[in-house]
Amino acid sequence: MRVMNALGLCATSEPEKYIATDKSASMIHPIGRDGVPCIFDLTVPTLSKLPEYFRLHGYRNPQEYSTSPMKWAVGKSQFEWLAENKLHQDLFNSYMSSRREGRLNWFIIYPIERLMTGAVAIADAVFLVDIGGESGA
């Protein structure tokens, strides 16, 4: 419990008596509850091998997704790994959605109308907006 106290996951005012903090309270919500298994089961194995990865790759940033640290460390890309681990995929999706909770959707913030004003429509052209994953909201 001393470690938990040092990390701010609980507080103590007297020996062997602990109370919850904002951090420990967050562990009952998806951002904490579902995020922790994702971090420990997928991110930590990758991070623990980063020094070796960079040493073997000449300390260069990977240029191709196929040579990413995660693919090198666990043998699969993040989304390949998640596709094979349904429970973790559900946890990951819940965690990612929870990170957006209470925030405006991108299409409310981003000035798409201003950027499209005066744009010329081109037949058979595709307008693509990459919002970076999650559920698309």
N, C-alpha and C positions, 0 to 999 in steps of 0.2 A: 504494500500500500504506500510505502514511502516513495516508490518510483511513480506511482499514479499521482500522488500528491505533488511531486516535483514537476510532473508534466501538466499540472493544473486540471487533471481529470477528477479531482476531489480536493477537499480542503479539510484541515483539522485545526481545532482550537485547543484540544487537549489530547494526551496520548490515547491511542486506540479508539478514538471517536472521530468518524469521518462524515462529511456532508457532501452532497452533490454540488457541482459547479455548473456554469453554463455549458462548459465543454462536456461534462458527463451527461447532462440533460440532452445534449444533441445526439447522443448515442442511441436514443430511442426513435430518432427520426431517420428517414432513408439516407440523408446525406452522411450521417455517421454510421448507422447500423449496416447499411448496404455498401458504403464506400470502403470500410475497413477490410472486409474480405477481398475486395477487388485489389486493393493496394497490396495486401500481404501475399496473396496467391499469384498475382501476375506481375505487378510492378516491382516488388522487392526482389524476386528472382532475376529480373532484368537489371535492376540497379546494382545488385551485388556483383554482377559480372561486367559492369561498365569499365572498370580499370583494365581488365584483361582484354575486352573488346577493343578499346582504343589503342592499347599497346600493340595488339596484333594487326590493327588497321592503320598504323602510322599516325594516330591521333588526328585523323581526318574525319570530317563530318560525312556520314553516308550520303551518297548521291542518289541511290536507288532504294526503294522501299524493300526490295528483296534482300538487301544487305543491312537492314536496320538492326540496331542492338537487340530489340525484342525478338526478332526472327532468329538471330544468331544465338541468343541466350536460351530460348525455350523451344526453338525449332519451328515456330509458327508465328505468323503475324498476330497482332492482338485480336483481330476479328476472326481469324481462323481458329484461334484458341477458344474464343468465346463461343463460336458456333459448335464446338465439340464439348463445351461445358455449359449446358443449358441453365443450371442453377446460377452459375456466375454471370451468364448473359442476362438473366432476369435481374440479378443484383446490380449489375453494371447499368442497365437501362433505368432502373429505379434511381440509382445514385445520380446518373447524369440528369434525369428529369428533375430531381430534387434541387440540383444546383441552379435551376432556372426559376424555382418557386419564388413568387412575389416580384419577379422582374418582368419588364415589358417585353413583348415579342419583338423580334428583329424587324419585322415589317412595319411596326409602329415607330421605331426609332430611326431606322435607316431611310434616308431621303430618296427613295426610289422614284417618286413622282418627279422630283427636281432633276434627277439624273436622266430620266426618260424624256423630259420636255425637249422637243426639237429633234428627238432621235428619228432617224429614217427607218421605216419598216422595210426589211429585205425579205423577199419571198423565200420560203423554206429555211429561214435563219432560226437559230435557237438562242433564246435568252436564258442563260444559266446563272443561278445564284447559288454558290456553295456556302451553306451556313455552318459547316463544320461538324456535322453529325448530330447526335441526340435524336429526339423524336421529330424534329423539324419545326417545332413550335417557336 
